[in-house]
Amino acid sequence: MSTATMARSDADIQREVLAELAWDPRVRASEIGVSVKSGIGTLTGWVDSYAKKWAAERTAHRIRGIRAVANDIEVRLPGDAERHDSDIATAASRALEWDEFVPVEQIEVTVANAWLTLRGEVERGYQKRAAERSVRRLTGVRGVTNLIAVRPVDGISAEEIQRDIRSALARTVNADVGLIEIDVDGETVVLTGEVRSWLDREQAERVAWAAPGVVDVEIRLTLAT
């Protein structure tokens, strides 16, 4: 006998986000507040590094029923973690240089008040993601803005992008690909629907960014309840 799937309540989602934050050794759950309305989670409070702010957001996304997360956590750097902007810029440049997947010669790094901004143009979406991943865990960083543009590819239609992404999803995502809707608006891909796990959601995002001709990706996937 089958049982209808019930939508999870905001209170259930909030409770599990708090439990998952408490389980994650990278953050202190006591410093983070969680509210949920209509499946939209909001994180408040403060942490002592940007890396922990990012980790808290990703942790919240792992919970079934979460539709989106607004991250209003404040970064308060302790005195021993503060760095001069010039030191952060140097560290960021070196981190980019050591990442095999980052075309460092095409990326410009700017730091103001410990906030790091990436600019430039790359050929593929995964390179943009790799650049941000290389710098977001640096000591002394309060935040990262990724303004790197992805160069459009001529001669690839929206139908081809959609077909290629669907084929890649079928190969790699442990989910019913038919439940994932792929919309292509110009060079922007929007994924909506449901996946079974956080790993499936992350893999779907990686697949979309890896497709040739994709300049931007919006992920609106929720975890099946």
C-alpha positions as CSV (number, residue, x, y, z in Angstrom):
1,M,0.0,0.0,0.0
2,S,1.4,3.4,-0.9
3,T,1.4,6.4,1.4
4,A,1.1,9.9,0.1
5,T,4.1,12.1,0.7
6,M,3.4,14.8,3.1
7,A,5.0,18.2,2.9
8,R,7.3,18.9,5.8
9,S,6.3,21.6,8.2
10,D,8.5,24.7,8.7
11,A,9.0,23.6,12.3
12,D,10.3,20.2,11.3
13,I,12.7,21.8,8.8
14,Q,13.9,24.3,11.4
15,R,14.5,21.6,13.9
16,E,16.5,19.5,11.5
17,V,18.6,22.5,10.3
18,L,19.5,23.3,13.9
19,A,20.4,19.6,14.5
20,E,22.5,19.4,11.4
21,L,24.4,22.6,12.3
22,A,25.0,21.1,15.8
23,W,26.4,18.0,14.0
24,D,28.7,19.9,11.7
25,P,32.1,20.4,13.5
26,R,33.0,23.4,11.3
27,V,30.4,25.7,12.9
28,R,29.1,26.5,16.4
29,A,25.4,26.0,16.3
30,S,24.9,28.2,19.4
31,E,26.1,31.2,17.4
32,I,23.6,30.7,14.5
33,G,19.8,31.4,14.5
34,V,17.5,29.6,12.1
35,S,14.0,30.5,11.0
36,V,11.9,28.9,8.3
37,K,8.9,30.2,6.4
38,S,7.2,28.4,3.5
39,G,10.3,26.2,3.2
40,I,12.7,29.2,2.9
41,G,15.3,29.1,5.6
42,T,17.0,32.2,7.0
43,L,20.3,32.0,8.9
44,T,21.3,34.8,11.4
45,G,23.9,35.3,14.0
46,W,27.6,35.5,13.6
47,V,30.7,33.4,12.9
48,D,34.4,34.2,13.0
49,S,35.2,33.4,9.3
50,Y,33.7,33.6,5.9
51,A,34.4,29.9,5.4
52,K,32.2,29.1,8.3
53,K,29.4,31.3,7.0
54,W,29.6,29.4,3.7
55,A,29.7,26.1,5.5
56,A,26.6,26.9,7.5
57,E,24.7,27.8,4.3
58,R,25.6,24.5,2.7
59,T,24.7,22.6,5.8
60,A,21.2,24.1,5.8
61,H,20.8,23.2,2.1
62,R,21.2,19.5,3.0
63,I,17.9,19.3,4.8
64,R,14.9,17.8,3.0
65,G,12.2,20.3,2.3
66,I,14.5,23.4,2.2
67,R,13.6,25.4,-0.9
68,A,16.2,28.2,-0.5
69,V,18.4,29.7,2.1
70,A,18.9,33.4,2.9
71,N,22.3,33.7,4.6
72,D,22.3,36.8,6.9
73,I,25.1,35.5,9.1
74,E,27.6,38.2,10.1
75,V,31.3,37.6,9.9
76,R,33.2,38.9,12.9
77,L,36.9,38.3,12.5
78,P,38.9,37.8,15.7
79,G,41.9,39.9,16.1
80,D,44.4,37.2,15.3
81,A,42.5,36.4,12.1
82,E,42.6,39.9,10.7
83,R,44.8,40.5,7.7
84,H,45.8,43.6,5.7
85,D,44.0,43.8,2.3
86,S,47.4,43.5,0.5
87,D,48.1,40.3,2.4
88,I,44.7,38.8,1.5
89,A,45.2,39.8,-2.2
90,T,48.6,38.1,-2.2
91,A,47.2,35.0,-0.6
92,A,44.3,34.9,-3.1
93,S,46.5,35.3,-6.1
94,R,48.7,32.5,-4.9
95,A,45.7,30.2,-4.2
96,L,44.5,30.9,-7.8
97,E,47.9,30.2,-9.2
98,W,48.1,26.8,-7.5
99,D,44.6,25.7,-8.8
100,E,45.0,23.6,-12.0
101,F,41.5,24.4,-13.1
102,V,41.8,28.2,-12.8
103,P,43.1,30.3,-15.7
104,V,44.8,32.8,-13.3
105,E,46.0,35.0,-16.1
106,Q,42.4,35.8,-16.9
107,I,41.3,36.7,-13.4
108,E,41.7,40.0,-11.4
109,V,41.6,40.1,-7.6
110,T,40.6,43.1,-5.6
111,V,40.4,43.4,-1.8
112,A,38.7,46.2,0.1
113,N,38.1,46.0,3.8
114,A,38.8,42.3,3.8
115,W,36.1,41.7,1.1
116,L,37.5,39.9,-1.9
117,T,36.1,40.5,-5.4
118,L,37.0,38.4,-8.5
119,R,36.7,39.8,-12.0
120,G,37.6,38.6,-15.4
121,E,36.4,36.3,-18.1
122,V,36.8,32.5,-18.5
123,E,35.7,30.0,-21.1
124,R,33.7,27.6,-18.9
125,G,31.5,27.8,-15.9
126,Y,33.5,25.3,-13.8
127,Q,36.5,27.7,-14.0
128,K,34.4,30.4,-12.4
129,R,33.3,28.1,-9.6
130,A,36.9,26.8,-9.1
131,A,38.2,30.3,-8.7
132,E,35.8,31.1,-5.9
133,R,36.3,27.8,-4.2
134,S,40.1,28.5,-4.1
135,V,39.8,31.8,-2.2
136,R,36.7,31.5,0.1
137,R,38.5,29.7,2.9
138,L,41.4,32.1,3.2
139,T,42.1,33.5,6.6
140,G,41.0,37.1,7.1
141,V,38.3,37.2,4.3
142,R,35.0,38.6,5.3
143,G,33.2,37.9,2.1
144,V,33.6,37.0,-1.6
145,T,31.9,38.5,-4.7
146,N,32.4,36.5,-7.8
147,L,32.0,38.8,-10.9
148,I,33.8,36.5,-13.3
149,A,32.0,36.3,-16.6
150,V,31.8,33.2,-18.6
151,R,32.4,33.7,-22.3
152,P,29.4,32.7,-24.5
153,V,30.0,29.9,-27.1
154,D,28.7,30.6,-30.6
155,G,26.8,28.0,-32.5
156,I,25.2,26.1,-29.5
157,S,21.5,26.2,-29.4
158,A,19.3,26.1,-26.2
159,E,18.0,22.7,-27.3
160,E,21.6,21.3,-27.6
161,I,22.5,22.7,-24.1
162,Q,19.3,21.1,-22.7
163,R,19.9,17.8,-24.3
164,D,23.6,17.6,-23.2
165,I,22.7,18.4,-19.6
166,R,19.9,15.9,-19.5
167,S,22.2,13.2,-20.9
168,A,24.9,14.0,-18.3
169,L,22.3,14.0,-15.5
170,A,21.1,10.6,-16.6
171,R,24.7,9.3,-16.4
172,T,25.7,10.8,-13.0
173,V,22.7,11.7,-10.8
174,N,21.1,9.0,-8.6
175,A,17.6,10.4,-9.2
176,D,14.7,10.2,-11.6
177,V,15.9,12.7,-14.2
178,G,12.4,13.1,-15.3
179,L,11.7,15.0,-12.1
180,I,14.2,17.6,-13.0
181,E,13.1,20.3,-15.4
182,I,15.8,22.0,-17.4
183,D,15.0,25.5,-18.8
184,V,17.5,27.3,-21.0
185,D,17.1,31.1,-21.4
186,G,19.9,32.3,-23.7
187,E,23.0,31.1,-21.9
188,T,21.3,30.7,-18.5
189,V,20.2,27.3,-17.3
190,V,17.5,26.9,-14.6
191,L,17.0,23.6,-12.9
192,T,13.8,23.0,-11.0
193,G,12.1,20.0,-9.5
194,E,13.1,17.4,-6.8
195,V,16.1,15.3,-6.1
196,R,16.6,12.5,-3.6
197,S,19.7,13.8,-1.8
198,W,22.0,16.7,-1.2
199,L,24.7,14.9,-3.3
200,D,22.3,14.7,-6.2
201,R,21.6,18.4,-5.9
202,E,25.3,19.2,-5.9
203,Q,26.0,16.9,-8.8
204,A,23.1,18.5,-10.8
205,E,24.7,21.9,-10.2
206,R,28.1,20.7,-11.3
207,V,26.6,19.1,-14.5
208,A,24.9,22.4,-15.4
209,W,28.0,24.5,-14.9
210,A,30.1,22.0,-17.0
211,A,27.9,22.3,-20.1
212,P,29.5,24.2,-23.0
213,G,27.8,27.5,-23.7
214,V,26.4,28.0,-20.2
215,V,27.1,31.4,-18.7
216,D,24.9,31.3,-15.6
217,V,23.1,28.6,-13.6
218,E,20.1,28.9,-11.2
219,I,19.4,26.0,-9.0
220,R,15.8,25.7,-7.7
221,L,16.0,22.0,-6.8
222,T,14.5,20.8,-3.5
223,L,15.1,17.6,-1.6
224,A,12.3,15.1,-1.9
225,T,10.3,14.9,1.3
